Amino acid sequence: ARQLSDFLASANKRELLALIRFLEEEAQEDDLFELFRLAGETRKASYGDRVFFRGLIEFSSFCKNDCYYCGIRRSNRKAARYRLTKNEIIDCCRSGYALGFRTFVLQSGEDMFFSDEVLCGIVSGIKELFPECAVTLSVGERSRESYRRLFAAGTDRYLLRHETADEAHYAKLHPPEQALKNRKRCLYDLKELGYQVGAGLMVGSPFQTYETLAEDIIFLRDLQPHMAGIGPFIPHKETRFAGFPSPPPKSTPILLSLVRCLLPKVLLPATTALATSDKNGREKGLLAGANVVMPNLTPYEHRKDFSLYDNKLATGSEAAEGLSVLKRQIKGLGLKPDFSRGDHADFQKG
Ligand code: SAM
């Protein structure tokens, strides 16, 4: 495990590309089994057998952006739009708290209704009621000043996938007014301001290559994020990428294990997209070094409307109501469900 981590820490783009190509095209089952074992060993050395639970609240499906792959992008007229009120969001946290959650992840489209003032009011409202809980925001690109205010209001963590570290690839996935440079600026600002920061990408996104993946690894190595959101691309029927395929089932676990070995202490979710694209996806993610799950706490009637891709799971073990199934699955893999705040190792107090 140490050798692989050392290699990833110093390899150049060409070497990374060759490793990814080998794992995707030539590696036999035994090789992949060994890769996943090394990733599991690395996770264990950082966090033991713990799998951290986060309660996910998808609080608005309005979005001013137009990411070409995303079902809730601005120009999808067929997307149903909803927005939760502050009280509704706090009610979600209340039910989540009762179920044992101590981290709440508030995610939305880029909805300008949620000005700094409104969002700060929501975060500080949650922190007043549940001071021992962590709040993670995932609300897209904002100014440094906005991030400063949200941090001052008590936000602990921020998720903003970089999507791809390659300029030309980024431009094939987003309209010209959305620039990779700004997304990267946001991530560095968030880090400097003191957040626990998550970057990440979709595996198998349209036009992704081994080369862009190698660039992603180098970007993650430079940024050193505390979390990484890595899930498969899944097409959405109302997007220009409706006919593009999801990646082969092994591709996301391969990338998860590389990122685990690259960033041994990273908090790495087995994502809903992975569970949606493969019926054993979550287990495979956890066996490849993931150590976070994010069951959905969004009010039931809105879940189908946060429709980023087709057939997105929001029930069963993806939902907070299905917790016992999820806990059983995790224990079945020899891992331990953990409901503590689950901060990154560098942020743990005492
Ligand atoms: N608006 C915020 C942002 O852009 O960071 C947060 C919400 S955004 C919908 C969350 C993530 O969903 C994106 O970072 C993207 O990687 C993922 N996503 C969007 N469309 C997807 C698709 N078709 N397949 C898989 N993941 C998708």
Boltz pocket constraint, residues with backbone or C-beta under 6 A from the ligand:
constraints:
  - pocket:
      binder: B
      contacts: [[A, 69], [A, 70], [A, 71], [A, 107], [A, 108], [A, 109], [A, 110], [A, 138], [A, 139], [A, 140], [A, 141], [A, 159], [A, 160], [A, 161], [A, 163], [A, 201], [A, 202], [A, 231], [A, 232], [A, 233], [A, 234], [A, 235], [A, 236], [A, 273], [A, 308], [A, 309]]
      max_distance: 6.0
